[in-house]
Amino acid sequence: MRTKSKRARLCPVCGGAMRKNGRTRAGSQRWKCVACSLGATVPRPDERLDADLRVFLGWLLSGRRQADMGTGSHMFRKRMQWCWGIRPEIPPCSARHHTVMADGTYMNHDWCLIVAIDGESGEVLGIQWCSNESEAAYMALFSRIPAPDVLITDGLRGAESACRETWPDTRIQRCLVHVQRNTRTDLTSRPRLEAGRELKKLSDKLTAVRDTEAAARWGEALNAWHIRWRDFIAERTYAREDPTNPKASKQEWWWTHQELRRCYRRLEKLFREGRLFAFLDPSLTAVGPVARTTNRLEGGVNSPLKRMLLNHRGLPEEHMRRACEWMCYMKSRNPKPSSLIRPEQRKPARASTAGSADDVGVGVPEYGTGIAWDEFHAHVPWGSGD
């Protein structure tokens, strides 16, 4: 006699084993009891959870509204409430990458999210929540990623200090767009001084440098500018000469053209330390291309994050963080959302059996324990003559 499989479905009436009996028009598996001939379709909670999670991510990562999901806003929120309890975590990165981009983006509730991506493919390698882009926050992120050949960053001290501590042999490429942005901050878009106009034109030519010869000519032009305006940016203003200046109460003297001097010294230091044109170094380009800006990170991760939070504005703090984590997880290598569903979430909740011995005095009232309506209200017949 053929033994019943332990994986066979059990009949909800007699408890006997059921066998497969074709499929319904919708494609669901039909089962039939061998003993009592009961036919039924057994639901699959695991497949339902997977489908709900796909619908949840389809809504979260797009600009669709809850009312557009087909079930109504209230029903959609009730059905997808359990999805907020899943925290996606990007697996630790074990492969070594040639280039890595890292930058932080600030959000509501005083949170900052630092994201690191591969400089060539754009896949997310890791994230770190923090209050500001400090050295400790970047070190916590870099410690989970193998040291790359080049780090492309926007130039914050926290990122570069953490790189020197965690990845001492990694070269740093400063984002040229951020360098030009810093120049505009110091000199404005329309400098008033002639020296400022010349230095701004020199800064605007950074993104036009494509080879080592152009980089050498740019460095020569920067040196020529310094020779011409060296005495000009070295001028000082003393407090006794300008007592109405707010600086006079704290300093004895200050640089007269402080913003112009700061801008030049930034460009000169980056060029001298090799952080301005590291993307042209033959020893680095022999392994693979090196980006000169963080545009891939800004446009591929940071911008979609801000757009998603704008589409779903009003999210609570915890839901906002979870939404950002889902966005970054789906941009990592080989994301598998269904694998993040915990085993206890896949088990269907069993309803408690009414009338058990442990439920005496709890639940549905039995005979003699309920409240009779007539005990508190007297029945008065309606009179037609009233």
Protein Blocks (a to p, Z undefined) as FASTA:
>chain_A
ZZddfkbccdfklopacddebjafkopacdddfklopacddddfklmmmmmmmmmmmmmm
mcbdfklnonojklmmmmmmmmmmpccdddddfbdcfbdcddddddehhiacdddddfkl
opafbdcddfbdcfklmmmmmmmpccdfbdcdehiaklmmmmmmmmmmbccdddfklmmm
mmmmmnojbdfbfklmmmmmmmmmmmmpcbfklmmmmmmmmmmmmmmmmmmmmpccdfkl
mmmbmklmmpfbdcfklmlmmmmmmmmmmmmnopmmmmmgmklmmnoccdfbfklmmmmm
mmmmmmmmmmmgoiafklmmmmmmmmmmmmmghiafklmpcfklmpccddddehiaklgo
iajddehiaccfklmpccddddfkZZ
